Amino acid sequence: ATAIAERLRVDFALIHKERRSQNKPHKTDMMLVGDVNGKVCILIDDIADTSYTITKAANILYENGAQKIYAIITHAIMSGDAIQRIQESNIDQIFVSDSVPQDEHLAQCPKMNVFNVAPMFAEAIRRTHNGESVSALFEIMN
């Protein structure tokens, strides 16, 4: 996230999530570090199952004056009432990969957009087969 912010020449803030208890590993405290007042915010997460964490983070951004809130999720599992939680949240739009099938979720959530990861996977396989660098796929290009 910091590399993306630097490349785009934008300010950076983060939501710090801390698990306070060994007995309740799903009970977390979240804290905003940085200023989001009047700003467009982008939440980035690797996995969303219940979407509880990302919607709670969106609420924190909203409560601190965020103008717009977008979310990008690599693997959107969206189990249980996750889609309803997203739909009712302060997230304006959410972008998820198709690493998990999303057709059913798209039908239920107009906020959701899907991006295709097949070309990146194909290129990683091609590079591996030809003995080329796969890590170069993840470098920020000029």
Solvent accessible surface area in square Angstrom, and as a share of the most:
residue,aa,sasa,rsa
1,A,73,0.57
2,T,72,0.42
3,A,52,0.40
4,I,84,0.43
5,A,9,0.07
6,E,131,0.59
7,R,107,0.39
8,L,106,0.53
9,R,210,0.77
10,V,85,0.49
11,D,105,0.55
12,F,87,0.36
13,A,32,0.25
14,L,74,0.37
15,I,38,0.19
16,H,72,0.32
17,K,76,0.32
18,E,65,0.29
19,R,135,0.49
20,R,165,0.60
21,S,41,0.26
22,Q,176,0.78
23,N,139,0.71
24,K,133,0.56
25,P,68,0.43
26,H,164,0.73
27,K,122,0.52
28,T,15,0.09
29,D,57,0.30
30,M,29,0.13
31,M,112,0.50
32,L,34,0.17
33,V,74,0.43
34,G,46,0.44
35,D,91,0.47
36,V,6,0.03
37,N,101,0.52
38,G,49,0.47
39,K,70,0.30
40,V,85,0.49
41,C,13,0.08
42,I,92,0.47
43,L,18,0.09
44,I,86,0.44
45,D,41,0.21
46,D,90,0.47
47,I,88,0.45
48,A,6,0.05
49,D,62,0.32
50,T,68,0.39
51,S,3,0.02
52,Y,113,0.43
53,T,46,0.27
54,I,5,0.03
55,T,8,0.04
56,K,59,0.25
57,A,6,0.05
58,A,0,0.00
59,N,58,0.30
60,I,24,0.12
61,L,8,0.04
62,Y,130,0.50
63,E,133,0.60
64,N,69,0.35
65,G,29,0.28
66,A,11,0.09
67,Q,123,0.55
68,K,86,0.37
69,I,3,0.01
70,Y,60,0.23
71,A,0,0.00
72,I,64,0.33
73,I,0,0.00
74,T,59,0.34
75,H,66,0.29
76,A,0,0.00
77,I,79,0.40
78,M,9,0.04
79,S,48,0.31
80,G,85,0.81
81,D,75,0.39
82,A,0,0.00
83,I,13,0.07
84,Q,106,0.47
85,R,69,0.25
86,I,0,0.00
87,Q,67,0.30
88,E,128,0.57
89,S,19,0.13
90,N,48,0.25
91,I,1,0.01
92,D,58,0.30
93,Q,72,0.32
94,I,0,0.00
95,F,68,0.28
96,V,0,0.00
97,S,0,0.00
98,D,55,0.28
99,S,44,0.29
100,V,39,0.23
101,P,117,0.73
102,Q,8,0.03
103,D,117,0.61
104,E,124,0.56
105,H,25,0.11
106,L,72,0.36
107,A,93,0.72
108,Q,95,0.42
109,C,0,0.00
110,P,111,0.70
111,K,34,0.15
112,M,8,0.03
113,N,50,0.26
114,V,55,0.32
115,F,81,0.34
116,N,92,0.47
117,V,15,0.09
118,A,56,0.43
119,P,86,0.54
120,M,79,0.35
121,F,103,0.43
122,A,60,0.47
123,E,47,0.21
124,A,21,0.17
125,I,123,0.62
126,R,99,0.36
127,R,49,0.18
128,T,93,0.54
129,H,156,0.70
130,N,80,0.41
131,G,70,0.67
132,E,75,0.33
133,S,60,0.39
134,V,51,0.29
135,S,76,0.49
136,A,22,0.17
137,L,44,0.22
138,F,133,0.55
139,E,107,0.48
140,I,85,0.43
141,M,121,0.54
142,N,174,0.89
